[in-house]
Amino acid sequence: MTERASGHGGVPRALSTFVGRKELLAELRRRIGAAPLITLTGVGGGGKTRLALELAAQVHRAYDDGVRVVELASARGGDPELLAQVVSSAVGVPDQATTTPLETLVDYLRPRQVLLVLDNCEHLVEPVAHLVRAVLGAAPGVRVLATSRARLRVPGEVLVMVPPLDVPAEDAPLDLDYESVALLVDRAEASVPGWRVTPENWPDVVRVLRRVSGIPLAIEQAVVRMRSMPVSLLADRLDDVMRVLTANDTTAVEHHQTMAALIDWSHAHCTPAERLLWARLSVFEGGFSLPAAEAVCAGDGLAADEVADALAGLLDKSIALPAADRSRYHLLEPLRQYGAARLRSAGEVRDLRLRHQEYFRREAARLAESFVGRNEAALLAAVDADIANHRVVLADLIGNPDTAHAGLQMSVDLARTRWYTYAGRLPEERLWLGRALAVVPETADPLRASAIALDAWIALCLGVERELVARRVDEADALAREVGGPLPAVTFVRGAYAVLALGAVEGVELLRQAHEEFGALGPDFAVDHHLAHILLTVSLVLLGTREQAEQAAEDFFATCERLGAQWGLSWAHWCSGVVETRWGDPERALGVLLEGLRVQRAIHDKWGPVWTIEALGWAYARVGDGYSAARMLGLANGLHRVTGVRVDGLVPFAWVAAQAIARARAVLGDDEYARAYSVRAESVDQALTVVLDEVAPPEPDRRPGGLTPAEWNVARLVGDGLSNPEVATRLVISPATVHTHLTRIYRKLDIANRHQLITLLASMAD
C-alpha cells in the first residue's frame, strides 16, 4: 500500500516494507536503461505494483527529471483524451488549451529524461498502447515501466513475468531467507502481537506458503486469518478450502486458481452484509468515504445503519483499506474486481451505477453551493479526493443523450467549486464543458450561457488566442440577452476580459456589477460572489488609483479574515503586497507576498503561486535587488509552462512586469540578468521550496551591512560551511554568481575573506 506523499524522486512513499525480489530487481535495473518500455505482467495480487514502485525508487537518480507514477485503475471507458488528461495531471504537464491533451503531454516529455510508471493498464490496453507509442516515438529520454496482466504490444516492449515469491520445499529446514517466508514474517510480526517463527510452527508456516503459492496478496490475506487462529489451524483450513475450490477446475492456471480460491475463502468468511457491501463498493473509483458508501450502497438487504459495521468488518479482514485518518477507504484492485464480478452476478450493476451517479451529481451541486469561507480548503480537498468518481459520472452523463443536460449542470457545478483552478487542471475543465455543450441542444438556456461564460474565463486564464476568447465572450453575451435577466457569470467574464485581455478600466465596473449580482442570488452562490470579489480587487490594484487600490485591498483582506477563507486570504496577501510594491514599502511587500505564498503551500494551491512568485519579482525589483527579481521572474515564467497559467499574457500584468524587468536589467546588466532569470522549477512544489526555503529574506534588521536578500542567502550558507559549488547547487545558481555575491558581501561588510565572514556570522548568532 502506498500514500501520496513523495518518497524518492516522485515515487509515492510505501507504508510497508518491501520484501524479496533481489535478483529480479537487479535484472530490471540492468534492463531499464536500454529498453524503452518494460511491462511487468503476472497474476493479480502478484506484487507487480509494489515491485514497480521499488524499482522506480532505486533508479530515480538516473533520470534528470525524476519519476512520474500514474495510477490507471480508476481510469475507465478507454477515452484517449481523458486518459491523456489523467496521465498529464499525474505527470504535472502544463495546461495548454490550444493543443490536444496527448499533444501537450508529448511536447512536455519530448526534451525530458523521465521514468513514467503506468500502473494497472490491463483494462485500457489499446489507449495506453497508443499513448505510449506517441510518447516513446517523440521523447528519446523517456522510459516507460508498465504493470499489466496483458501485454501492450508496443514496438520495443520487453515483457517481464513477475513470478510468485519463492517458497520452501515441504521438508525444508527453518530458513527465513525465502522471500515468501520473509513477507509472511514481516506482516505477521506487525499485525499479530507476539507471533514468531519457531521450529515448532515452521512446518505449518511452510504448508500455508505452499498452499497460497507464494502470491504476495494471498500471503497478506492469509496473515489476516492469523489474527484469529493459530498458524496450524490456518494451514489445515487452507488445505481444505483449496481442495474444495479447485477440485473441478482444470482449465485455470495454478496461480489464478490459488488467488481466486483464497479470495473466495475470504468472501465465504464475510457476513452477508459484508459480502453485499464488498460487491457494491466496487462501483466507486479511486476510493470512497463512509457517507458515500452509506448513500450508494445501502438498500435491498443492507440498511444504511448497517453499512458502518459492515465496513468495519471488511477493514478487519483487510479487504477494505483505510486512509491514515480513516476519512476515506479503498479496495485493492484485485479485490475491487472480485467485488465487481459479484455485483454483475447479482444483476445490480445498473442500479448501483444510477445511485453512484445520483450521489455525485448531488455532491457536485452541494460543494458548489456550500461555501461559507472557513470551509474553503475543505471543500477543495473534497473535490480533489473524489475527482475519479466525478470523472466517471461526468463521462456516463455526457455520453447518454437522456442525461447530457445533467452532465452539463454537473460540469458547471464542478467548475464553480474552482477545484480545476486550484489544482492547475483548467484544460480538463474545458474538456468536460466542451463535451457537454456539444451534445446539449443549442437553446436559449441560462445554464448553457453560464457554461459558455465559464469556458471563456478558463480560456482567458490559459492564454488562448485573444480573438477566440472574444468570440466566446460574445457568444455568452448574446445568449444572455436572449434569455433576459441578469446572468452574473456572463457579466463576470465580460469584465474579466476587458480588464485582463484589454487593460480597460471599464471592466472594473462590470466586475463590480457581477459581484453585486452574485450577492443578490444568496448563499448558494457565495463561492461565485467570493471569486468576483477576488478579481474585482485584483483589477483595482492593477488599474485603479492608489486610493482605490489601497481601499479595495484593505476591504478584501478584512472580508477574507472575517470569512476565514484560506484561498481568498492568499489573494488578499497578493493584493496588499502589490499595493505596497506599486505605491508603498516594497520591503514590506516582500513579507506580505511571502506570507501569502506560505498559505498557498499549506492548502496545496497549484495556481496562485504563479501569480505570487511573479509579484515577488516586481517587489524585489522595487527594492533594488535585481538578482532576486530576475530569479523570481524566471521562476514564474518557467511555471507558465508547467501550469499553463499565462500571467505574462494578461495586459495589466505585462505592464507591471515590464517595469520590473527594466529595473532589474538596469541593476544587473543584460548578461547577469539572463543568468539569474534562467532558474527553472519543474513543478509548483519545487518552486515553492526554492522561494520559501532558500530565497525568502529574513527580517531587514537581521541583514548586516545592507546586504540584499540574495547576498544574505549566500552569506548564510557560507556561514553554514558550504563551499561555493554547494551554495550554487542549493540556490540553483552558477558558482560564478556565488563568487560575484561574495565579492560584494566582503566589500559591504569590510572583510577580506571567507573565514572572516564565517566568524562574523557566528558572532551575530551568539
RAVENJO-V372408 format. One record per helix or strand of 3 or more residues. SS is the DSSP state (h for helix, s for strand). FROM is the first residue (numbers start at 1). LEN is the number of residues. If there is no record, write none. Layout:
ss=<SS SS>
from=<FROM FROM>
len=<LEN LEN>
This chain:
ss=<s s h s h s h h s h s s h h h h h h h h s s h h h h h h h h h h h h h h h h h h h h h h h h h h h>
from=<2 11 22 37 48 67 80 101 114 122 142 157 179 202 216 231 254 272 290 304 320 329 333 349 376 387 401 419 426 446 466 488 506 523 546 566 586 608 626 647 651 670 684 700 704 709 724 735 754>
len=<7 4 11 5 15 5 12 10 6 17 6 5 13 10 10 16 15 10 8 13 3 3 13 21 10 12 17 4 14 17 18 15 15 21 18 18 17 16 18 3 18 8 12 3 3 11 8 15 12>
